[in-house]
Structure formats: C-alpha cells, structure tokens
Amino acid sequence: MVEGERGNRDGADDIVVSLRGVCNRFGDHAVHENLNLDIRRGEILGLIGESGAGKSVLLRSILGLRPPNAGSVRIMGLEMGKAGEKEKNAVRRRWGVLFQDGALFSSLSVEENAAFPLREFTHLSPALRREIAHLKLSLAGLPTSAYVKFPGELSGGMRKRAGLARALALDPDILFLDEPTAGLDPLSAAAFDRLVRTLRDDLRLTVCVVTHDLDTLYAVCDRVAVLADKHICAVGDIASLLRLDHPWIQEYFNGPRGRAASAQAAPGNVQRMH
C-alpha cells in the first residue's frame, strides 16, 4: 500500500500532520525530494529507513528546527512555513518531543526537568508546577525516589521516562519520539513500548516514532512509513508492507531480526488499524 504518493484517504480533519513536496538539501546533496506524508489523529506511526536516509532530518523539519528547502509542513491545520511566530508557538505548545537519550538538562533534577516547560510557557505557581511535574513523572512510570535525582544518576531507561514526562508537561496532542528504545535492554525497551501504547490510549495522543526497533514496530505502531529513495515510498500496516517487492522493505522485515520480531509478536497485535 503506497499511501505516501497519493495522499491519505481519510478526511482532512483526521490528519494532524501533513507534509507535501518536502525537499531537504545539504549543499548539492539532496536528502529528501518531493516527500509526502500524513499522520492521522490518534494513531501511532512508525518512521523507518536505512541509516543515512534522513529520518532525524525529517523530524527536525516537522518540528521547525530545520525548515525544509521546499514544500509545506502543515500541523493541526496550520501551514508552518507561512504562519507568524504567535501562531506557530500556539501549535508548538500542542506537541511534545522525546529526543534521543532524553536530552535532559544535566544541571536540573528530574523534577525540575519535568517542570521546565511549565516554567517557561505558563504562569502557574511553583507549587502547582511541582504538582503537575509529579503527575507527569508518575504517568511516565518513574518512582518518587527518582524525582530529586539528576540525569547523571539515572539509568538509560529512567532518563527516557524522565524525558517523556517532560514531553507530556503541557498536555500535548502529538508526541514525537526519536529512537525511544535505543540503548535500552530488551526488557526495558518492551516496558517503554507498553507505556507508549498505554499513554496513547489513555490520553488520546497522536504519536510519531522514529525508530529502527522492529519489536517497537510490531508492538505499538498502527502504521509504518518507509523512508527510502529520498521520499516516503510506502505507508501502511506491516502486513501490507510485506506484500511490496521493494528490496529494502523485504530485507528489513524478512531478515533474521525481522523474523524474530514477527515470531515474538502476540497474535492479533500485528497492526491494529483505527
């Protein structure tokens, strides 16, 4: 199912992120050309691609950290490239981002990291900020004993959870997760995957996951977008992707790790579409 080339079949109200004709270049080197992608409301979308395909560059373009050289990025109906700063800031407050390894402020405690967006973007009292930060840390599955610790005192999994709590601080509609399970042991990674799905279901979030973790794709993603040949070459559930004859897709899902992830996936949990 090559959805990326012909657009989403659902109504516009069901699309929270829409990319059209996106091009990214570094000098004469084109990373993306005429890239199209829709992210649907309430889904968990996995974004995959081989190393160097530009997954992180694409995420940065969506977030406005590196505006594309051409094309449009529309989020929550707002054309980000044409909007004013006030409009863009209003939309930015509706998303949360978990960067690789959490990207926490090393000089702030876990509690202070989780409260940082509240301090920067609201006029709430310190006591209320602290209460909300504790709630988000609890949602992310961190024990209260971790709240006063600094990032350097945490395990990799706990840093990811602290970063997730910070991403949830402003009650976002969309979560962007960049390699959320990278560097975690299998048990911690599986626990993080379960947490993401639970948060999506309970908080009615839309989630975009940049990942190379096949277990994550099978465990939590409703659809998977494949970044190859400088554009989104296919979007769909894993079953539909497996029917395509694209060489990289076949190698990725039918290699030893892909077969292992497929075998471990629970029956009926291999892509539940909304």
Protein Blocks (a to p, Z undefined) as FASTA:
>chain_A
ZZklnopfbdfklpmbdcehiacdehjbcfbghiacdddehiacdddddehilmmmmmmm
mnopaccfbdcddeehiafklmcfklmmmmmmmpccddehhiaafkbcfklmmmmmmmmm
mccdfklmmmmmmmmmmmnopafklmmpcfklpcfklmmmmmmmmmmmnopabdcdehkl
goiafklmmmmmmmmmmmmmmnopacddddfbfklmmmmmmbdcddeehiafbgcdfklm
mmpccfklmmmmmmmklmmmmmmpcghigopaZZ
